[in-house]
Amino acid sequence: MATRNAVGLDIGSSSIKLAHVKETSKGAQLLAFDTMMLPPDTIKDGVILNAPLLAQRVGELFAANKVRERRVAVSLSGHSVIIKKISLPEMTADELNEQIQWEAEQYIPFDIKDVNVDYQIINPHAGQGQMDVLLVAAKKAVIEEMLDVVRACKLEPVVVDVDCFALYNAFELNFAVPTHETVALVNVGASTININVVSDGTTSFTRDITVGGNLLTDEIAKQFAVPWEEAEHMKTTSETTLSMSGVLREVQRISGRVSEVLINEIQRSLDFFAATAMNSDIAAIYLCGGAAVQAGLIEGIERRLGTTVRALNPFNNVVVDPKKFDAQMLQRMAPVAGVAVGLAMRRLGDR
């Protein structure tokens, strides 16, 4: 019997996203998708500050969507994760398995005893007797914090992934992965921007930037001297409501300014990639994340980088039952669903 997919659980700094997908003969079918906002300071800088509340919200999300599958896939990003592409002499999988801890020690700035290490061979014959390996290390303490929350909800964590790889899964599910060009997948979340540059069908560069859409909320709160929750509401309130009060123009001006800051960060990372890669001409940028809909962001990236920007809609190629899901609601939620849908493609035993 085929192994069922885990439930994708994307626990971000401002919200939780849940996605449940079933693989059928007609393709991936959406069984559940929902989001729930988190109070400020539940998670800060990747550190869980209020585990009981977080566990409660996760439990509520499962209950509200009547999701009975208990196996989940979660992911990490930010300072607690190190991803490096390294070159090693060609060797067998068994040899690499034996040597990877020692090799990792050369590249990881943490004590090797404090991290879990994993790897993937991305090019077994890179030339001159070398192979390219993607090395991933995550702090054990951060992983355990996340797993404790999941287990507190009587859920079984079967996969711990990394946001930028989950993003690739969502991209692969919904678009034709280009085999002879380079694209960048960019997820602009509340507190982190995940970048995954895919060359010739494989990940060749990743970076997590610890800035995101919360910057706009902070600026609105400061400018209007309002509490953070109210600023978040002003950021997402419909234009007609805001324009009545004359606040809309000012919010858009702040949004444009913050977008420039985010664009600078994205450009710096992609410039670094371009300086270190052979095939560095990026054909397109696929953008998602809650802050991706921010005023001026898409246009600003296209203008600054001279590259086509497309929406990474994780429901693009997913079978959706119109009787069960509101198409407009899913369309609105699509920007924040990328990591959760990517995680929902994972199964027990996946690396």
C-alpha positions as a Markdown table, in Angstrom:
| # | Residue | x | y | z |
|---|---|---|---|---|
| 1 | Met | 0.0 | 0.0 | 0.0 |
| 2 | Ala | 1.3 | 3.5 | -0.9 |
| 3 | Thr | 2.4 | 5.6 | 2.0 |
| 4 | Arg | 0.0 | 8.5 | 2.7 |
| 5 | Asn | 1.2 | 12.1 | 2.5 |
| 6 | Ala | 1.9 | 13.8 | 5.8 |
| 7 | Val | -0.1 | 17.0 | 6.7 |
| 8 | Gly | 2.0 | 20.0 | 5.9 |
| 9 | Leu | 2.3 | 22.3 | 8.9 |
| 10 | Asp | 4.1 | 25.6 | 8.3 |
| 11 | Ile | 4.6 | 27.3 | 11.6 |
| 12 | Gly | 5.6 | 30.9 | 10.9 |
| 13 | Ser | 6.3 | 33.9 | 13.2 |
| 14 | Ser | 2.9 | 35.5 | 12.5 |
| 15 | Ser | 0.6 | 32.5 | 11.5 |
| 16 | Ile | 0.3 | 28.8 | 11.1 |
| 17 | Lys | -0.6 | 27.3 | 7.7 |
| 18 | Leu | -2.0 | 23.7 | 7.4 |
| 19 | Ala | -2.2 | 21.8 | 4.1 |
| 20 | His | -3.4 | 18.3 | 3.5 |
| 21 | Val | -3.0 | 16.8 | 0.0 |
| 22 | Lys | -3.8 | 13.3 | -1.4 |
| 23 | Glu | -2.0 | 12.0 | -4.5 |
| 24 | Thr | -4.5 | 10.4 | -6.9 |
| 25 | Ser | -4.4 | 9.1 | -10.5 |
| 26 | Lys | -5.7 | 12.6 | -11.5 |
| 27 | Gly | -2.9 | 14.4 | -9.7 |
| 28 | Ala | -2.5 | 16.0 | -6.2 |
| 29 | Gln | -5.9 | 16.7 | -4.7 |
| 30 | Leu | -6.4 | 19.2 | -1.9 |
| 31 | Leu | -8.2 | 17.8 | 1.2 |
| 32 | Ala | -7.7 | 20.7 | 3.5 |
| 33 | Phe | -6.0 | 24.2 | 3.7 |
| 34 | Asp | -6.4 | 26.8 | 6.4 |
| 35 | Thr | -4.4 | 29.5 | 8.2 |
| 36 | Met | -4.6 | 30.9 | 11.7 |
| 37 | Met | -2.9 | 34.0 | 13.0 |
| 38 | Leu | -0.6 | 34.0 | 16.0 |
| 39 | Pro | -0.4 | 36.7 | 18.6 |
| 40 | Pro | 2.8 | 38.8 | 18.5 |
| 41 | Asp | 5.7 | 37.3 | 20.4 |
| 42 | Thr | 4.5 | 33.7 | 20.2 |
| 43 | Ile | 7.6 | 33.1 | 18.0 |
| 44 | Lys | 10.4 | 35.7 | 17.7 |
| 45 | Asp | 13.6 | 35.3 | 15.6 |
| 46 | Gly | 12.7 | 31.6 | 15.1 |
| 47 | Val | 12.5 | 31.0 | 18.9 |
| 48 | Ile | 9.2 | 29.7 | 20.3 |
| 49 | Leu | 8.4 | 31.9 | 23.3 |
| 50 | Asn | 4.9 | 30.6 | 24.1 |
| 51 | Ala | 4.8 | 26.8 | 23.4 |
| 52 | Pro | 1.5 | 26.1 | 25.2 |
| 53 | Leu | -0.4 | 28.8 | 23.2 |
| 54 | Leu | 1.2 | 27.6 | 19.9 |
| 55 | Ala | 0.3 | 24.0 | 20.6 |
| 56 | Gln | -3.3 | 25.1 | 21.4 |
| 57 | Arg | -3.6 | 27.0 | 18.1 |
| 58 | Val | -2.2 | 24.0 | 16.1 |
| 59 | Gly | -4.7 | 21.7 | 17.8 |
| 60 | Glu | -7.6 | 24.2 | 17.0 |
| 61 | Leu | -6.5 | 24.3 | 13.3 |
| 62 | Phe | -6.6 | 20.5 | 13.0 |
| 63 | Ala | -10.0 | 20.4 | 14.8 |
| 64 | Ala | -11.6 | 23.2 | 12.8 |
| 65 | Asn | -10.7 | 21.4 | 9.5 |
| 66 | Lys | -11.6 | 17.9 | 10.8 |
| 67 | Val | -8.1 | 16.6 | 9.8 |
| 68 | Arg | -7.8 | 13.1 | 11.2 |
| 69 | Glu | -4.3 | 12.3 | 9.7 |
| 70 | Arg | -1.9 | 12.7 | 12.7 |
| 71 | Arg | 1.4 | 12.5 | 10.8 |
| 72 | Val | 2.9 | 15.9 | 10.0 |
| 73 | Ala | 5.8 | 17.5 | 8.2 |
| 74 | Val | 7.2 | 20.7 | 9.6 |
| 75 | Ser | 10.0 | 22.9 | 8.5 |
| 76 | Leu | 12.7 | 25.4 | 9.8 |
| 77 | Ser | 14.4 | 28.5 | 8.5 |
| 78 | Gly | 16.5 | 31.4 | 9.6 |
| 79 | His | 19.6 | 31.4 | 11.9 |
| 80 | Ser | 19.1 | 27.9 | 13.2 |
| 81 | Val | 19.6 | 26.3 | 9.8 |
| 82 | Ile | 22.8 | 26.2 | 7.7 |
| 83 | Ile | 22.7 | 25.2 | 4.1 |
| 84 | Lys | 25.9 | 24.9 | 2.0 |
| 85 | Lys | 26.8 | 23.5 | -1.4 |
| 86 | Ile | 30.2 | 21.8 | -1.0 |
| 87 | Ser | 32.5 | 19.9 | -3.4 |
| 88 | Leu | 33.9 | 16.6 | -2.3 |
| 89 | Pro | 35.9 | 13.9 | -4.0 |
| 90 | Glu | 33.6 | 11.4 | -5.8 |
| 91 | Met | 32.7 | 8.5 | -3.4 |
| 92 | Thr | 29.9 | 6.0 | -2.9 |
| 93 | Ala | 26.8 | 6.8 | -0.9 |
| 94 | Asp | 28.0 | 4.5 | 1.9 |
| 95 | Glu | 31.4 | 6.3 | 2.0 |
| 96 | Leu | 29.8 | 9.7 | 2.1 |
| 97 | Asn | 27.4 | 8.6 | 4.9 |
| 98 | Glu | 30.5 | 7.6 | 7.0 |
| 99 | Gln | 32.4 | 10.8 | 6.3 |
| 100 | Ile | 29.6 | 13.5 | 6.3 |
| 101 | Gln | 29.9 | 14.3 | 10.0 |
| 102 | Trp | 33.6 | 15.0 | 9.7 |
| 103 | Glu | 33.1 | 17.0 | 6.4 |
| 104 | Ala | 30.3 | 19.0 | 8.0 |
| 105 | Glu | 32.5 | 20.0 | 10.9 |
| 106 | Gln | 34.7 | 22.0 | 8.4 |
| 107 | Tyr | 31.7 | 24.1 | 7.2 |
| 108 | Ile | 29.3 | 24.4 | 10.1 |
| 109 | Pro | 29.9 | 27.3 | 12.6 |
| 110 | Phe | 28.1 | 25.5 | 15.4 |
| 111 | Asp | 29.5 | 22.7 | 17.6 |
| 112 | Ile | 28.8 | 19.5 | 15.6 |
| 113 | Lys | 27.3 | 17.8 | 18.7 |
| 114 | Asp | 24.6 | 20.5 | 18.8 |
| 115 | Val | 23.3 | 20.0 | 15.3 |
| 116 | Asn | 21.6 | 17.4 | 13.2 |
| 117 | Val | 23.3 | 17.0 | 9.8 |
| 118 | Asp | 21.7 | 15.8 | 6.5 |
| 119 | Tyr | 22.9 | 16.0 | 2.9 |
| 120 | Gln | 21.9 | 15.4 | -0.7 |
| 121 | Ile | 24.1 | 14.6 | -3.6 |
| 122 | Ile | 23.0 | 17.1 | -6.3 |
| 123 | Asn | 25.7 | 16.3 | -8.9 |
| 124 | Pro | 27.6 | 13.0 | -8.5 |
| 125 | His | 30.0 | 13.9 | -11.4 |
| 126 | Ala | 30.7 | 17.6 | -11.2 |
| 127 | Gly | 34.1 | 17.1 | -13.0 |
| 128 | Gln | 37.7 | 16.7 | -12.1 |
| 129 | Gly | 36.8 | 13.8 | -9.8 |
| 130 | Gln | 34.5 | 16.0 | -7.6 |
| 131 | Met | 30.9 | 15.7 | -6.6 |
| 132 | Asp | 28.5 | 18.5 | -5.5 |
| 133 | Val | 26.7 | 17.9 | -2.2 |
| 134 | Leu | 24.1 | 20.0 | -0.5 |
| 135 | Leu | 24.8 | 20.0 | 3.2 |
| 136 | Val | 22.1 | 20.9 | 5.8 |
| 137 | Ala | 22.6 | 21.4 | 9.5 |
| 138 | Ala | 20.0 | 22.4 | 12.0 |
| 139 | Lys | 20.3 | 23.1 | 15.8 |
| 140 | Lys | 19.0 | 20.1 | 17.8 |
| 141 | Ala | 17.5 | 22.4 | 20.4 |
| 142 | Val | 15.4 | 24.3 | 17.8 |
| 143 | Ile | 14.2 | 21.0 | 16.2 |
| 144 | Glu | 13.2 | 19.6 | 19.6 |
| 145 | Glu | 11.3 | 22.8 | 20.5 |
| 146 | Met | 9.2 | 22.4 | 17.3 |
| 147 | Leu | 8.7 | 18.7 | 17.8 |
| 148 | Asp | 7.6 | 19.2 | 21.4 |
| 149 | Val | 4.8 | 21.5 | 20.3 |
| 150 | Val | 3.7 | 19.0 | 17.6 |
| 151 | Arg | 3.7 | 16.1 | 20.0 |
| 152 | Ala | 1.8 | 18.1 | 22.6 |
| 153 | Cys | -1.1 | 18.1 | 20.1 |
| 154 | Lys | -0.9 | 14.3 | 19.9 |
| 155 | Leu | 0.5 | 14.6 | 16.4 |
| 156 | Glu | 3.4 | 12.5 | 15.0 |
| 157 | Pro | 6.2 | 14.5 | 13.3 |
| 158 | Val | 7.6 | 12.3 | 10.5 |
| 159 | Val | 9.6 | 14.9 | 8.4 |
| 160 | Val | 11.5 | 18.0 | 9.5 |
| 161 | Asp | 12.2 | 20.0 | 6.3 |
| 162 | Val | 13.7 | 23.4 | 5.5 |
| 163 | Asp | 11.4 | 26.2 | 4.2 |
| 164 | Cys | 13.4 | 26.7 | 0.9 |
| 165 | Phe | 13.2 | 23.0 | 0.0 |
| 166 | Ala | 9.5 | 22.8 | 0.8 |
| 167 | Leu | 9.2 | 25.8 | -1.5 |
| 168 | Tyr | 10.9 | 23.8 | -4.3 |
| 169 | Asn | 8.4 | 20.9 | -3.7 |
| 170 | Ala | 5.5 | 23.3 | -4.2 |
| 171 | Phe | 7.2 | 24.7 | -7.3 |
| 172 | Glu | 7.8 | 21.3 | -8.8 |
| 173 | Leu | 4.2 | 20.2 | -8.1 |
| 174 | Asn | 2.7 | 23.2 | -9.9 |
| 175 | Phe | 5.2 | 24.3 | -12.7 |
| 176 | Ala | 7.5 | 22.6 | -15.2 |
| 177 | Val | 10.9 | 22.8 | -13.6 |
| 178 | Pro | 13.2 | 24.3 | -16.2 |
| 179 | Thr | 16.1 | 21.9 | -17.0 |
| 180 | His | 18.3 | 24.4 | -19.0 |
| 181 | Glu | 17.8 | 27.7 | -17.2 |
| 182 | Thr | 18.0 | 29.3 | -13.8 |
| 183 | Val | 15.0 | 30.5 | -11.8 |
| 184 | Ala | 14.7 | 32.0 | -8.3 |
| 185 | Leu | 12.0 | 31.0 | -5.8 |
| 186 | Val | 11.5 | 33.8 | -3.3 |
| 187 | Asn | 9.1 | 33.5 | -0.3 |
| 188 | Val | 8.6 | 36.8 | 1.5 |
| 189 | Gly | 7.2 | 35.8 | 4.9 |
| 190 | Ala | 6.5 | 37.9 | 8.0 |
| 191 | Ser | 10.0 | 37.8 | 9.5 |
| 192 | Thr | 12.1 | 35.8 | 6.9 |
| 193 | Ile | 12.7 | 35.9 | 3.2 |
| 194 | Asn | 13.6 | 32.4 | 1.8 |
| 195 | Ile | 15.5 | 32.3 | -1.5 |
| 196 | Asn | 16.1 | 29.1 | -3.5 |
| 197 | Val | 17.9 | 29.5 | -6.8 |
| 198 | Val | 17.3 | 26.4 | -9.1 |
| 199 | Ser | 19.7 | 25.8 | -11.9 |
| 200 | Asp | 19.2 | 23.0 | -14.4 |
| 201 | Gly | 16.5 | 21.5 | -12.3 |
| 202 | Thr | 18.5 | 21.4 | -8.9 |
| 203 | Thr | 19.0 | 23.7 | -6.0 |
| 204 | Ser | 22.3 | 25.6 | -6.5 |
| 205 | Phe | 21.9 | 28.4 | -3.9 |
| 206 | Thr | 19.8 | 29.1 | -0.9 |
| 207 | Arg | 19.6 | 31.9 | 1.6 |
| 208 | Asp | 17.3 | 33.0 | 4.5 |
| 209 | Ile | 17.2 | 36.7 | 5.1 |
| 210 | Thr | 15.8 | 37.6 | 8.6 |
| 211 | Val | 13.6 | 40.5 | 7.5 |
| 212 | Gly | 10.0 | 40.4 | 6.1 |
| 213 | Gly | 6.5 | 41.8 | 6.1 |
| 214 | Asn | 6.5 | 42.6 | 9.8 |
| 215 | Leu | 8.8 | 45.5 | 8.9 |
| 216 | Leu | 5.7 | 47.1 | 7.3 |
| 217 | Thr | 3.5 | 46.5 | 10.3 |
| 218 | Asp | 6.2 | 48.0 | 12.6 |
| 219 | Glu | 6.5 | 51.1 | 10.4 |
| 220 | Ile | 2.7 | 51.6 | 10.3 |
| 221 | Ala | 2.5 | 51.1 | 14.1 |
| 222 | Lys | 5.3 | 53.7 | 14.6 |
| 223 | Gln | 3.9 | 56.2 | 12.0 |
| 224 | Phe | 0.3 | 56.2 | 13.4 |
| 225 | Ala | 1.2 | 55.5 | 17.0 |
| 226 | Val | -1.2 | 52.5 | 17.2 |
| 227 | Pro | -0.7 | 49.0 | 18.7 |
| 228 | Trp | 0.9 | 46.3 | 16.6 |
| 229 | Glu | -2.4 | 44.4 | 16.1 |
| 230 | Glu | -4.1 | 47.5 | 14.8 |
| 231 | Ala | -1.2 | 48.2 | 12.4 |
| 232 | Glu | -1.5 | 44.6 | 11.1 |
| 233 | His | -5.2 | 45.2 | 10.5 |
| 234 | Met | -4.5 | 48.5 | 8.7 |
| 235 | Lys | -2.0 | 46.7 | 6.5 |
| 236 | Thr | -4.5 | 44.1 | 5.4 |
| 237 | Thr | -7.8 | 46.2 | 5.5 |
| 238 | Ser | -9.6 | 46.6 | 2.2 |
| 239 | Glu | -8.7 | 49.8 | 0.2 |
| 240 | Thr | -12.2 | 51.1 | 0.2 |
| 241 | Thr | -12.4 | 51.1 | 4.0 |
| 242 | Leu | -9.1 | 52.8 | 4.4 |
| 243 | Ser | -9.6 | 55.4 | 1.7 |
| 244 | Met | -12.7 | 56.6 | 3.6 |
| 245 | Ser | -10.4 | 57.7 | 6.4 |
| 246 | Gly | -7.7 | 59.1 | 4.1 |
| 247 | Val | -5.2 | 56.7 | 5.6 |
| 248 | Leu | -4.8 | 54.6 | 2.5 |
| 249 | Arg | -2.4 | 57.0 | 0.7 |
| 250 | Glu | 0.0 | 57.1 | 3.7 |
| 251 | Val | -0.1 | 53.3 | 4.2 |
| 252 | Gln | 0.7 | 52.8 | 0.5 |
| 253 | Arg | 3.6 | 55.3 | 0.8 |
| 254 | Ile | 5.0 | 53.4 | 3.8 |
| 255 | Ser | 4.5 | 50.1 | 2.0 |
| 256 | Gly | 6.4 | 51.4 | -1.0 |
| 257 | Arg | 9.3 | 52.5 | 1.2 |
| 258 | Val | 9.4 | 49.1 | 3.0 |
| 259 | Ser | 9.2 | 47.3 | -0.3 |
| 260 | Glu | 12.4 | 49.0 | -1.4 |
| 261 | Val | 14.2 | 47.7 | 1.7 |
| 262 | Leu | 13.0 | 44.1 | 1.0 |
| 263 | Ile | 14.0 | 44.5 | -2.7 |
| 264 | Asn | 17.5 | 45.6 | -1.6 |
| 265 | Glu | 17.9 | 42.5 | 0.4 |
| 266 | Ile | 16.7 | 40.2 | -2.4 |
| 267 | Gln | 18.9 | 41.9 | -4.9 |
| 268 | Arg | 22.0 | 41.6 | -2.6 |
| 269 | Ser | 21.5 | 37.9 | -2.3 |
| 270 | Leu | 20.9 | 37.3 | -6.0 |
| 271 | Asp | 23.9 | 39.5 | -6.8 |
| 272 | Phe | 26.0 | 37.3 | -4.5 |
| 273 | Phe | 24.7 | 34.2 | -6.3 |
| 274 | Ala | 25.6 | 35.8 | -9.7 |
| 275 | Ala | 29.1 | 36.6 | -8.5 |
| 276 | Thr | 29.8 | 33.0 | -7.5 |
| 277 | Ala | 27.9 | 30.9 | -10.1 |
| 278 | Met | 28.6 | 29.9 | -13.7 |
| 279 | Asn | 25.0 | 29.9 | -15.0 |
| 280 | Ser | 23.9 | 33.0 | -13.1 |
| 281 | Asp | 21.5 | 34.6 | -15.6 |
| 282 | Ile | 18.1 | 34.3 | -13.8 |
| 283 | Ala | 15.3 | 33.7 | -16.3 |
| 284 | Ala | 12.4 | 34.3 | -13.9 |
| 285 | Ile | 11.6 | 34.9 | -10.2 |
| 286 | Tyr | 8.7 | 33.1 | -8.7 |
| 287 | Leu | 7.4 | 35.0 | -5.7 |
| 288 | Cys | 5.2 | 34.0 | -2.8 |
| 289 | Gly | 4.7 | 34.8 | 0.9 |
| 290 | Gly | 2.3 | 37.0 | 2.8 |
| 291 | Ala | 4.3 | 40.1 | 2.0 |
| 292 | Ala | 4.5 | 39.3 | -1.7 |
| 293 | Val | 1.3 | 41.2 | -2.2 |
| 294 | Gln | 2.7 | 44.3 | -0.7 |
| 295 | Ala | 2.3 | 47.5 | -2.7 |
| 296 | Gly | 5.2 | 48.0 | -5.3 |
| 297 | Leu | 7.1 | 44.7 | -4.5 |
| 298 | Ile | 6.5 | 42.8 | -7.7 |
| 299 | Glu | 7.0 | 45.9 | -9.9 |
| 300 | Gly | 10.0 | 47.0 | -7.9 |
| 301 | Ile | 11.8 | 43.6 | -8.2 |
| 302 | Glu | 11.1 | 43.6 | -12.0 |
| 303 | Arg | 12.4 | 47.1 | -12.4 |
| 304 | Arg | 15.5 | 46.7 | -10.2 |
| 305 | Leu | 16.5 | 43.2 | -11.4 |
| 306 | Gly | 15.3 | 43.4 | -15.0 |
| 307 | Thr | 13.7 | 39.9 | -14.5 |
| 308 | Thr | 10.2 | 38.7 | -15.0 |
| 309 | Val | 8.4 | 38.1 | -11.7 |
| 310 | Arg | 5.6 | 35.5 | -11.6 |
| 311 | Ala | 3.3 | 34.4 | -8.8 |
| 312 | Leu | 4.2 | 31.0 | -7.3 |
| 313 | Asn | 0.7 | 29.8 | -6.9 |
| 314 | Pro | 0.9 | 26.5 | -5.0 |
| 315 | Phe | -2.7 | 25.5 | -6.1 |
| 316 | Asn | -1.9 | 26.1 | -9.8 |
| 317 | Asn | -1.8 | 22.3 | -10.6 |
| 318 | Val | -3.8 | 21.0 | -7.6 |
| 319 | Val | -7.2 | 19.3 | -8.0 |
| 320 | Val | -9.6 | 21.4 | -5.9 |
| 321 | Asp | -13.2 | 20.4 | -5.2 |
| 322 | Pro | -15.4 | 23.5 | -5.8 |
| 323 | Lys | -18.0 | 22.1 | -3.5 |
| 324 | Lys | -15.5 | 22.0 | -0.6 |
| 325 | Phe | -13.4 | 25.1 | -1.3 |
| 326 | Asp | -14.2 | 28.7 | -2.1 |
| 327 | Ala | -12.1 | 29.4 | -5.2 |
| 328 | Gln | -11.7 | 33.1 | -4.3 |
| 329 | Met | -10.7 | 32.4 | -0.8 |
| 330 | Leu | -8.0 | 29.9 | -2.0 |
| 331 | Gln | -6.8 | 32.5 | -4.5 |
| 332 | Arg | -6.4 | 35.1 | -1.6 |
| 333 | Met | -4.6 | 32.5 | 0.5 |
| 334 | Ala | -2.3 | 31.2 | -2.3 |
| 335 | Pro | 0.6 | 33.6 | -1.6 |
| 336 | Val | 1.0 | 32.3 | 2.0 |
| 337 | Ala | 0.4 | 28.6 | 1.1 |
| 338 | Gly | 3.7 | 27.7 | -0.7 |
| 339 | Val | 5.7 | 26.1 | 2.2 |
| 340 | Ala | 2.6 | 24.3 | 3.7 |
| 341 | Val | 1.7 | 22.7 | 0.3 |
| 342 | Gly | 5.4 | 21.8 | -0.3 |
| 343 | Leu | 5.4 | 20.1 | 3.1 |
| 344 | Ala | 2.1 | 18.3 | 2.3 |
| 345 | Met | 3.9 | 16.5 | -0.5 |
| 346 | Arg | 6.2 | 14.8 | 1.9 |
| 347 | Arg | 5.8 | 11.2 | 3.2 |
| 348 | Leu | 7.0 | 9.0 | 6.0 |
| 349 | Gly | 10.6 | 8.0 | 5.3 |
| 350 | Asp | 11.4 | 11.0 | 3.0 |
| 351 | Arg | 14.7 | 12.7 | 3.4 |
